[in-house]
Amino acid sequence: MKNSFKFDNSSNIAEKFKSYVEKQDCSEIIVDLSELNVFDAMKFIVLSSAYHFQKYPAGKMKCHVASDDIKNFASSFCTSNLELV
């Protein structure tokens, strides 16, 4: 089953994601970050990927991002559980 995390512009979104991962069965999750700039998207990608990997080392997290620039920039941080689309 694939889950989807609804992104909002609150300042504690990383903590909300961490709480979501702790409470939900979400080995596969889709996150839409297409509204974020490159810096906010990268911050969220790095933190959320680590949170998700801790609970689901074999899981997948798909992040929809706004541009190829974000994909290229994030490629050096990508882990086995992260897919940028």
Gaussian input, Z-matrix of N, CA and C with variables (Angstrom, degrees):
# hf/3-21g

backbone

0 1
 N
 C     1     B1
 C     2     B2     1     A1
 N     3     B3     2     A2     1     D1
 C     4     B4     3     A3     2     D2
 C     5     B5     4     A4     3     D3
 N     6     B6     5     A5     4     D4
 C     7     B7     6     A6     5     D5
 C     8     B8     7     A7     6     D6
 N     9     B9     8     A8     7     D7
 C    10    B10     9     A9     8     D8
 C    11    B11    10    A10     9     D9
 N    12    B12    11    A11    10    D10
 C    13    B13    12    A12    11    D11
 C    14    B14    13    A13    12    D12
 N    15    B15    14    A14    13    D13
 C    16    B16    15    A15    14    D14
 C    17    B17    16    A16    15    D15
 N    18    B18    17    A17    16    D16
 C    19    B19    18    A18    17    D17
 C    20    B20    19    A19    18    D18
 N    21    B21    20    A20    19    D19
 C    22    B22    21    A21    20    D20
 C    23    B23    22    A22    21    D21
 N    24    B24    23    A23    22    D22
 C    25    B25    24    A24    23    D23
 C    26    B26    25    A25    24    D24
 N    27    B27    26    A26    25    D25
 C    28    B28    27    A27    26    D26
 C    29    B29    28    A28    27    D27
 N    30    B30    29    A29    28    D28
 C    31    B31    30    A30    29    D29
 C    32    B32    31    A31    30    D30
 N    33    B33    32    A32    31    D31
 C    34    B34    33    A33    32    D32
 C    35    B35    34    A34    33    D33
 N    36    B36    35    A35    34    D34
 C    37    B37    36    A36    35    D35
 C    38    B38    37    A37    36    D36
 N    39    B39    38    A38    37    D37
 C    40    B40    39    A39    38    D38
 C    41    B41    40    A40    39    D39
 N    42    B42    41    A41    40    D40
 C    43    B43    42    A42    41    D41
 C    44    B44    43    A43    42    D42
 N    45    B45    44    A44    43    D43
 C    46    B46    45    A45    44    D44
 C    47    B47    46    A46    45    D45
 N    48    B48    47    A47    46    D46
 C    49    B49    48    A48    47    D47
 C    50    B50    49    A49    48    D48
 N    51    B51    50    A50    49    D49
 C    52    B52    51    A51    50    D50
 C    53    B53    52    A52    51    D51
 N    54    B54    53    A53    52    D52
 C    55    B55    54    A54    53    D53
 C    56    B56    55    A55    54    D54
 N    57    B57    56    A56    55    D55
 C    58    B58    57    A57    56    D56
 C    59    B59    58    A58    57    D57
 N    60    B60    59    A59    58    D58
 C    61    B61    60    A60    59    D59
 C    62    B62    61    A61    60    D60
 N    63    B63    62    A62    61    D61
 C    64    B64    63    A63    62    D62
 C    65    B65    64    A64    63    D63
 N    66    B66    65    A65    64    D64
 C    67    B67    66    A66    65    D65
 C    68    B68    67    A67    66    D66
 N    69    B69    68    A68    67    D67
 C    70    B70    69    A69    68    D68
 C    71    B71    70    A70    69    D69
 N    72    B72    71    A71    70    D70
 C    73    B73    72    A72    71    D71
 C    74    B74    73    A73    72    D72
 N    75    B75    74    A74    73    D73
 C    76    B76    75    A75    74    D74
 C    77    B77    76    A76    75    D75
 N    78    B78    77    A77    76    D76
 C    79    B79    78    A78    77    D77
 C    80    B80    79    A79    78    D78
 N    81    B81    80    A80    79    D79
 C    82    B82    81    A81    80    D80
 C    83    B83    82    A82    81    D81
 N    84    B84    83    A83    82    D82
 C    85    B85    84    A84    83    D83
 C    86    B86    85    A85    84    D84
 N    87    B87    86    A86    85    D85
 C    88    B88    87    A87    86    D86
 C    89    B89    88    A88    87    D87
 N    90    B90    89    A89    88    D88
 C    91    B91    90    A90    89    D89
 C    92    B92    91    A91    90    D90
 N    93    B93    92    A92    91    D91
 C    94    B94    93    A93    92    D92
 C    95    B95    94    A94    93    D93
 N    96    B96    95    A95    94    D94
 C    97    B97    96    A96    95    D95
 C    98    B98    97    A97    96    D96
 N    99    B99    98    A98    97    D97
 C   100   B100    99    A99    98    D98
 C   101   B101   100   A100    99    D99
 N   102   B102   101   A101   100   D100
 C   103   B103   102   A102   101   D101
 C   104   B104   103   A103   102   D102
 N   105   B105   104   A104   103   D103
 C   106   B106   105   A105   104   D104
 C   107   B107   106   A106   105   D105
 N   108   B108   107   A107   106   D106
 C   109   B109   108   A108   107   D107
 C   110   B110   109   A109   108   D108
 N   111   B111   110   A110   109   D109
 C   112   B112   111   A111   110   D110
 C   113   B113   112   A112   111   D111
 N   114   B114   113   A113   112   D112
 C   115   B115   114   A114   113   D113
 C   116   B116   115   A115   114   D114
 N   117   B117   116   A116   115   D115
 C   118   B118   117   A117   116   D116
 C   119   B119   118   A118   117   D117
 N   120   B120   119   A119   118   D118
 C   121   B121   120   A120   119   D119
 C   122   B122   121   A121   120   D120
 N   123   B123   122   A122   121   D121
 C   124   B124   123   A123   122   D122
 C   125   B125   124   A124   123   D123
 N   126   B126   125   A125   124   D124
 C   127   B127   126   A126   125   D125
 C   128   B128   127   A127   126   D126
 N   129   B129   128   A128   127   D127
 C   130   B130   129   A129   128   D128
 C   131   B131   130   A130   129   D129
 N   132   B132   131   A131   130   D130
 C   133   B133   132   A132   131   D131
 C   134   B134   133   A133   132   D132
 N   135   B135   134   A134   133   D133
 C   136   B136   135   A135   134   D134
 C   137   B137   136   A136   135   D135
 N   138   B138   137   A137   136   D136
 C   139   B139   138   A138   137   D137
 C   140   B140   139   A139   138   D138
 N   141   B141   140   A140   139   D139
 C   142   B142   141   A141   140   D140
 C   143   B143   142   A142   141   D141
 N   144   B144   143   A143   142   D142
 C   145   B145   144   A144   143   D143
 C   146   B146   145   A145   144   D144
 N   147   B147   146   A146   145   D145
 C   148   B148   147   A147   146   D146
 C   149   B149   148   A148   147   D147
 N   150   B150   149   A149   148   D148
 C   151   B151   150   A150   149   D149
 C   152   B152   151   A151   150   D150
 N   153   B153   152   A152   151   D151
 C   154   B154   153   A153   152   D152
 C   155   B155   154   A154   153   D153
 N   156   B156   155   A155   154   D154
 C   157   B157   156   A156   155   D155
 C   158   B158   157   A157   156   D156
 N   159   B159   158   A158   157   D157
 C   160   B160   159   A159   158   D158
 C   161   B161   160   A160   159   D159
 N   162   B162   161   A161   160   D160
 C   163   B163   162   A162   161   D161
 C   164   B164   163   A163   162   D162
 N   165   B165   164   A164   163   D163
 C   166   B166   165   A165   164   D164
 C   167   B167   166   A166   165   D165
 N   168   B168   167   A167   166   D166
 C   169   B169   168   A168   167   D167
 C   170   B170   169   A169   168   D168
 N   171   B171   170   A170   169   D169
 C   172   B172   171   A171   170   D170
 C   173   B173   172   A172   171   D171
 N   174   B174   173   A173   172   D172
 C   175   B175   174   A174   173   D173
 C   176   B176   175   A175   174   D174
 N   177   B177   176   A176   175   D175
 C   178   B178   177   A177   176   D176
 C   179   B179   178   A178   177   D177
 N   180   B180   179   A179   178   D178
 C   181   B181   180   A180   179   D179
 C   182   B182   181   A181   180   D180
 N   183   B183   182   A182   181   D181
 C   184   B184   183   A183   182   D182
 C   185   B185   184   A184   183   D183
 N   186   B186   185   A185   184   D184
 C   187   B187   186   A186   185   D185
 C   188   B188   187   A187   186   D186
 N   189   B189   188   A188   187   D187
 C   190   B190   189   A189   188   D188
 C   191   B191   190   A190   189   D189
 N   192   B192   191   A191   190   D190
 C   193   B193   192   A192   191   D191
 C   194   B194   193   A193   192   D192
 N   195   B195   194   A194   193   D193
 C   196   B196   195   A195   194   D194
 C   197   B197   196   A196   195   D195
 N   198   B198   197   A197   196   D196
 C   199   B199   198   A198   197   D197
 C   200   B200   199   A199   198   D198
 N   201   B201   200   A200   199   D199
 C   202   B202   201   A201   200   D200
 C   203   B203   202   A202   201   D201
 N   204   B204   203   A203   202   D202
 C   205   B205   204   A204   203   D203
 C   206   B206   205   A205   204   D204
 N   207   B207   206   A206   205   D205
 C   208   B208   207   A207   206   D206
 C   209   B209   208   A208   207   D207
 N   210   B210   209   A209   208   D208
 C   211   B211   210   A210   209   D209
 C   212   B212   211   A211   210   D210
 N   213   B213   212   A212   211   D211
 C   214   B214   213   A213   212   D212
 C   215   B215   214   A214   213   D213
 N   216   B216   215   A215   214   D214
 C   217   B217   216   A216   215   D215
 C   218   B218   217   A217   216   D216
 N   219   B219   218   A218   217   D217
 C   220   B220   219   A219   218   D218
 C   221   B221   220   A220   219   D219
 N   222   B222   221   A221   220   D220
 C   223   B223   222   A222   221   D221
 C   224   B224   223   A223   222   D222
 N   225   B225   224   A224   223   D223
 C   226   B226   225   A225   224   D224
 C   227   B227   226   A226   225   D225
 N   228   B228   227   A227   226   D226
 C   229   B229   228   A228   227   D227
 C   230   B230   229   A229   228   D228
 N   231   B231   230   A230   229   D229
 C   232   B232   231   A231   230   D230
 C   233   B233   232   A232   231   D231
 N   234   B234   233   A233   232   D232
 C   235   B235   234   A234   233   D233
 C   236   B236   235   A235   234   D234
 N   237   B237   236   A236   235   D235
 C   238   B238   237   A237   236   D236
 C   239   B239   238   A238   237   D237
 N   240   B240   239   A239   238   D238
 C   241   B241   240   A240   239   D239
 C   242   B242   241   A241   240   D240
 N   243   B243   242   A242   241   D241
 C   244   B244   243   A243   242   D242
 C   245   B245   244   A244   243   D243
 N   246   B246   245   A245   244   D244
 C   247   B247   246   A246   245   D245
 C   248   B248   247   A247   246   D246
 N   249   B249   248   A248   247   D247
 C   250   B250   249   A249   248   D248
 C   251   B251   250   A250   249   D249
 N   252   B252   251   A251   250   D250
 C   253   B253   252   A252   251   D251
 C   254   B254   253   A253   252   D252

   B1=1.4572
   B2=1.5269
   B3=1.3018
   B4=1.4574
   B5=1.5147
   B6=1.3026
   B7=1.4551
   B8=1.5106
   B9=1.3032
   B10=1.4519
   B11=1.5193
   B12=1.3186
   B13=1.4544
   B14=1.5079
   B15=1.3238
   B16=1.4606
   B17=1.5190
   B18=1.3114
   B19=1.4572
   B20=1.5186
   B21=1.3084
   B22=1.4647
   B23=1.5234
   B24=1.2920
   B25=1.4659
   B26=1.5188
   B27=1.3077
   B28=1.4561
   B29=1.5273
   B30=1.3038
   B31=1.4559
   B32=1.5310
   B33=1.3042
   B34=1.4642
   B35=1.5256
   B36=1.3184
   B37=1.4534
   B38=1.5275
   B39=1.3133
   B40=1.4626
   B41=1.5289
   B42=1.3135
   B43=1.4696
   B44=1.5246
   B45=1.3220
   B46=1.4673
   B47=1.5288
   B48=1.3256
   B49=1.4612
   B50=1.5221
   B51=1.3107
   B52=1.4647
   B53=1.5258
   B54=1.3162
   B55=1.4662
   B56=1.5256
   B57=1.3203
   B58=1.4655
   B59=1.5298
   B60=1.3198
   B61=1.4645
   B62=1.5256
   B63=1.3163
   B64=1.4627
   B65=1.5224
   B66=1.3383
   B67=1.4620
   B68=1.5213
   B69=1.3129
   B70=1.4605
   B71=1.5221
   B72=1.3170
   B73=1.4567
   B74=1.5228
   B75=1.3207
   B76=1.4739
   B77=1.5222
   B78=1.3287
   B79=1.4669
   B80=1.5192
   B81=1.3407
   B82=1.4593
   B83=1.5140
   B84=1.3257
   B85=1.4623
   B86=1.5231
   B87=1.3164
   B88=1.4624
   B89=1.5252
   B90=1.3317
   B91=1.4578
   B92=1.5320
   B93=1.3147
   B94=1.4622
   B95=1.5278
   B96=1.3203
   B97=1.4666
   B98=1.5222
   B99=1.3126
   B100=1.4613
   B101=1.5272
   B102=1.3108
   B103=1.4649
   B104=1.5359
   B105=1.3273
   B106=1.4689
   B107=1.5219
   B108=1.3195
   B109=1.4618
   B110=1.5260
   B111=1.3076
   B112=1.4591
   B113=1.5267
   B114=1.3056
   B115=1.4660
   B116=1.5237
   B117=1.3141
   B118=1.4616
   B119=1.5268
   B120=1.3243
   B121=1.4616
   B122=1.5282
   B123=1.3279
   B124=1.4664
   B125=1.5213
   B126=1.3077
   B127=1.4653
   B128=1.5245
   B129=1.3218
   B130=1.4588
   B131=1.5239
   B132=1.3256
   B133=1.4649
   B134=1.5278
   B135=1.3085
   B136=1.4666
   B137=1.5280
   B138=1.3289
   B139=1.4659
   B140=1.5267
   B141=1.3171
   B142=1.4600
   B143=1.5229
   B144=1.3156
   B145=1.4545
   B146=1.5293
   B147=1.3044
   B148=1.4728
   B149=1.5262
   B150=1.3284
   B151=1.4694
   B152=1.5221
   B153=1.3203
   B154=1.4613
   B155=1.5261
   B156=1.3200
   B157=1.4645
   B158=1.5257
   B159=1.3213
   B160=1.4622
   B161=1.5243
   B162=1.3165
   B163=1.4627
   B164=1.5238
   B165=1.3216
   B166=1.4628
   B167=1.5251
   B168=1.3257
   B169=1.4679
   B170=1.5326
   B171=1.3187
   B172=1.4653
   B173=1.5289
   B174=1.3268
   B175=1.4633
   B176=1.5149
   B177=1.3227
   B178=1.4649
   B179=1.5195
   B180=1.3086
   B181=1.4541
   B182=1.5193
   B183=1.3439
   B184=1.4568
   B185=1.5178
   B186=1.3100
   B187=1.4616
   B188=1.5221
   B189=1.3165
   B190=1.4565
   B191=1.5235
   B192=1.3259
   B193=1.4667
   B194=1.5234
   B195=1.3213
   B196=1.4630
   B197=1.5213
   B198=1.3217
   B199=1.4633
   B200=1.5224
   B201=1.3194
   B202=1.4607
   B203=1.5221
   B204=1.3311
   B205=1.4654
   B206=1.5240
   B207=1.3145
   B208=1.4642
   B209=1.5237
   B210=1.3237
   B211=1.4691
   B212=1.5252
   B213=1.3282
   B214=1.4607
   B215=1.5222
   B216=1.3158
   B217=1.4596
   B218=1.5308
   B219=1.3208
   B220=1.4632
   B221=1.5236
   B222=1.3065
   B223=1.4640
   B224=1.5243
   B225=1.3154
   B226=1.4680
   B227=1.5248
   B228=1.3325
   B229=1.4599
   B230=1.5249
   B231=1.3051
   B232=1.4576
   B233=1.5240
   B234=1.3049
   B235=1.4511
   B236=1.5157
   B237=1.3064
   B238=1.4645
   B239=1.5209
   B240=1.3202
   B241=1.4566
   B242=1.5275
   B243=1.3131
   B244=1.4574
   B245=1.5204
   B246=1.3326
   B247=1.4600
   B248=1.5155
   B249=1.3178
   B250=1.4654
   B251=1.5143
   B252=1.3291
   B253=1.4675
   B254=1.5073
   A1=108.65
   A2=116.57
   A3=120.29
   A4=109.42
   A5=115.23
   A6=122.41
   A7=109.06
   A8=114.87
   A9=120.68
   A10=108.26
   A11=116.12
   A12=121.37
   A13=108.41
   A14=116.48
   A15=121.25
   A16=109.02
   A17=115.29
   A18=121.81
   A19=109.95
   A20=115.91
   A21=120.08
   A22=107.91
   A23=118.08
   A24=121.87
   A25=113.79
   A26=117.64
   A27=118.84
   A28=110.14
   A29=115.12
   A30=120.17
   A31=112.89
   A32=118.32
   A33=120.89
   A34=111.63
   A35=117.63
   A36=121.87
   A37=111.86
   A38=118.98
   A39=121.03
   A40=110.26
   A41=117.08
   A42=120.48
   A43=111.28
   A44=117.15
   A45=120.81
   A46=110.31
   A47=116.57
   A48=120.06
   A49=110.43
   A50=117.06
   A51=121.28
   A52=110.22
   A53=116.93
   A54=121.78
   A55=110.84
   A56=116.95
   A57=121.86
   A58=110.13
   A59=116.99
   A60=121.55
   A61=110.60
   A62=117.26
   A63=120.50
   A64=112.27
   A65=117.28
   A66=121.67
   A67=114.40
   A68=118.35
   A69=122.18
   A70=111.67
   A71=115.34
   A72=121.62
   A73=106.04
   A74=115.95
   A75=119.51
   A76=111.07
   A77=116.28
   A78=118.64
   A79=111.82
   A80=116.63
   A81=121.76
   A82=107.23
   A83=115.70
   A84=120.03
   A85=110.19
   A86=115.41
   A87=122.47
   A88=108.25
   A89=116.10
   A90=121.78
   A91=108.04
   A92=116.44
   A93=121.19
   A94=109.49
   A95=115.67
   A96=122.17
   A97=111.42
   A98=116.77
   A99=121.08
   A100=113.70
   A101=117.85
   A102=120.71
   A103=112.85
   A104=116.91
   A105=120.40
   A106=112.40
   A107=115.34
   A108=120.22
   A109=108.60
   A110=117.06
   A111=121.64
   A112=112.32
   A113=119.08
   A114=121.16
   A115=111.93
   A116=117.16
   A117=120.10
   A118=111.19
   A119=116.54
   A120=120.07
   A121=110.64
   A122=117.01
   A123=120.07
   A124=111.75
   A125=116.85
   A126=120.50
   A127=109.86
   A128=116.27
   A129=119.77
   A130=111.08
   A131=117.99
   A132=121.66
   A133=110.95
   A134=117.08
   A135=120.75
   A136=111.17
   A137=116.75
   A138=119.85
   A139=112.19
   A140=116.61
   A141=119.65
   A142=112.05
   A143=117.28
   A144=120.66
   A145=110.44
   A146=116.72
   A147=120.56
   A148=111.19
   A149=117.44
   A150=120.67
   A151=110.89
   A152=115.72
   A153=120.21
   A154=110.82
   A155=117.68
   A156=121.99
   A157=111.74
   A158=117.59
   A159=120.35
   A160=111.56
   A161=117.11
   A162=120.85
   A163=111.78
   A164=117.36
   A165=122.61
   A166=111.14
   A167=118.25
   A168=119.80
   A169=113.40
   A170=117.40
   A171=120.80
   A172=111.70
   A173=117.39
   A174=122.02
   A175=112.93
   A176=115.20
   A177=121.63
   A178=109.85
   A179=114.98
   A180=122.38
   A181=107.55
   A182=116.11
   A183=121.20
   A184=108.33
   A185=115.98
   A186=121.47
   A187=109.56
   A188=115.66
   A189=121.14
   A190=107.21
   A191=116.24
   A192=121.06
   A193=109.64
   A194=115.75
   A195=121.67
   A196=114.63
   A197=117.60
   A198=117.38
   A199=112.47
   A200=114.34
   A201=120.39
   A202=110.72
   A203=117.33
   A204=120.14
   A205=110.41
   A206=116.66
   A207=120.26
   A208=109.75
   A209=117.32
   A210=120.68
   A211=110.84
   A212=116.30
   A213=120.32
   A214=111.80
   A215=116.06
   A216=120.74
   A217=110.62
   A218=116.49
   A219=121.41
   A220=113.12
   A221=117.58
   A222=119.84
   A223=112.79
   A224=117.99
   A225=119.78
   A226=112.10
   A227=117.27
   A228=121.48
   A229=112.96
   A230=116.71
   A231=120.59
   A232=111.48
   A233=113.45
   A234=121.24
   A235=108.31
   A236=116.38
   A237=120.17
   A238=112.61
   A239=117.91
   A240=119.61
   A241=113.43
   A242=117.76
   A243=121.29
   A244=111.99
   A245=115.00
   A246=121.37
   A247=108.43
   A248=116.64
   A249=121.44
   A250=108.61
   A251=115.49
   A252=121.30
   A253=110.30
   D1=132.92
   D2=178.25
   D3=-98.64
   D4=135.83
   D5=176.39
   D6=-105.91
   D7=161.18
   D8=177.66
   D9=-131.40
   D10=128.55
   D11=178.05
   D12=-96.63
   D13=122.04
   D14=-179.02
   D15=-82.89
   D16=118.83
   D17=-179.66
   D18=-83.61
   D19=138.55
   D20=170.50
   D21=-130.97
   D22=171.81
   D23=-175.20
   D24=-90.25
   D25=22.50
   D26=-179.99
   D27=-71.91
   D28=157.75
   D29=-175.44
   D30=-75.02
   D31=-18.17
   D32=-177.57
   D33=-110.35
   D34=37.32
   D35=-176.47
   D36=-63.45
   D37=-35.09
   D38=179.23
   D39=-64.86
   D40=-39.67
   D41=177.23
   D42=-67.74
   D43=-37.78
   D44=176.49
   D45=-63.15
   D46=-41.06
   D47=178.74
   D48=-65.31
   D49=-44.19
   D50=179.26
   D51=-58.56
   D52=-44.38
   D53=178.13
   D54=-63.84
   D55=-41.24
   D56=178.59
   D57=-59.90
   D58=-47.25
   D59=-179.03
   D60=-63.85
   D61=-39.18
   D62=179.62
   D63=-64.84
   D64=-35.24
   D65=-173.20
   D66=-94.04
   D67=-24.33
   D68=-173.67
   D69=-104.95
   D70=156.00
   D71=170.52
   D72=-90.17
   D73=97.68
   D74=-171.91
   D75=-138.60
   D76=59.08
   D77=179.05
   D78=-63.84
   D79=-26.72
   D80=171.88
   D81=-120.96
   D82=126.10
   D83=-176.25
   D84=-140.72
   D85=147.36
   D86=177.07
   D87=-116.42
   D88=130.22
   D89=179.70
   D90=-125.83
   D91=127.07
   D92=179.31
   D93=-97.76
   D94=109.14
   D95=-179.76
   D96=-110.64
   D97=18.51
   D98=-172.73
   D99=-66.44
   D100=-15.50
   D101=178.99
   D102=-89.05
   D103=-5.53
   D104=-175.18
   D105=-93.20
   D106=151.55
   D107=172.25
   D108=-76.61
   D109=171.66
   D110=-173.80
   D111=-60.15
   D112=-38.99
   D113=-176.54
   D114=-71.94
   D115=-44.09
   D116=178.27
   D117=-67.58
   D118=-38.95
   D119=178.45
   D120=-63.68
   D121=-44.23
   D122=179.93
   D123=-63.60
   D124=-42.52
   D125=178.49
   D126=-58.99
   D127=-47.47
   D128=-178.87
   D129=-66.37
   D130=-42.24
   D131=-178.39
   D132=-59.88
   D133=-47.82
   D134=-177.65
   D135=-63.70
   D136=-48.15
   D137=-178.37
   D138=-67.81
   D139=-47.50
   D140=-175.58
   D141=-68.39
   D142=-35.49
   D143=177.33
   D144=-62.38
   D145=-40.93
   D146=178.39
   D147=-65.82
   D148=-44.22
   D149=178.09
   D150=-60.25
   D151=-46.92
   D152=-177.46
   D153=-65.48
   D154=-42.21
   D155=-178.84
   D156=-63.26
   D157=-35.10
   D158=179.78
   D159=-59.53
   D160=-39.50
   D161=-178.63
   D162=-88.78
   D163=-34.88
   D164=-175.47
   D165=-129.00
   D166=75.56
   D167=-178.82
   D168=-58.79
   D169=-26.85
   D170=178.85
   D171=-101.40
   D172=7.09
   D173=-177.78
   D174=-78.94
   D175=178.78
   D176=178.18
   D177=-132.47
   D178=138.25
   D179=175.56
   D180=-125.74
   D181=115.49
   D182=179.61
   D183=-101.33
   D184=125.13
   D185=179.86
   D186=-114.70
   D187=120.67
   D188=172.80
   D189=-84.47
   D190=121.91
   D191=-178.43
   D192=-118.38
   D193=164.87
   D194=-171.80
   D195=-77.04
   D196=-26.79
   D197=-172.44
   D198=-152.01
   D199=164.55
   D200=174.76
   D201=-67.52
   D202=-26.56
   D203=177.06
   D204=-59.82
   D205=-42.45
   D206=178.67
   D207=-65.97
   D208=-43.16
   D209=177.99
   D210=-58.80
   D211=-45.95
   D212=-178.97
   D213=-65.26
   D214=-42.49
   D215=-180.00
   D216=-65.80
   D217=-39.04
   D218=-177.21
   D219=-77.03
   D220=-17.16
   D221=-175.12
   D222=-58.70
   D223=-29.55
   D224=178.40
   D225=-75.23
   D226=-16.07
   D227=179.59
   D228=-102.46
   D229=-6.99
   D230=-172.95
   D231=-61.86
   D232=138.54
   D233=175.40
   D234=-111.93
   D235=174.97
   D236=-177.02
   D237=-65.56
   D238=-20.23
   D239=-177.75
   D240=-93.78
   D241=0.56
   D242=-173.05
   D243=-111.72
   D244=133.52
   D245=174.07
   D246=-130.04
   D247=125.55
   D248=179.33
   D249=-99.87
   D250=125.63
   D251=-178.79
   D252=-127.25

